[in-house]
Amino acid sequence: MQINVKVEVTPLEARTFLGLPDVQPLQNEVLDKIKERMLSKMDKFESMFDPGKAVESYFSLYPQWLDAFKKFGANNQNNNQKSPP
């Protein structure tokens, strides 16, 4: 003999029926603390995503590339001025 029982309940109703504790307030508190910590650390990581600072640090590692980049920009500007409109 086989019996099938289909029950449609929400997760909250199932937890209540089985006597499990309501962890929603604890979960909200933990998520709020995580959010607070992430936002407090955001200033530290903001400089990592600033393109100007990234280029500055990149060229500080290899100063000779900055000279090459400046020459490239000057050559490109000279070529643009010589070409007819």
Summary of the structure (lengths in Angstrom):
residues: 85
radius of gyration: 30.7
end to end distance: 90.8
largest distance: 93.8
contacts: 133
relative contact order: 0.04
helix: 76%
strand: 0%
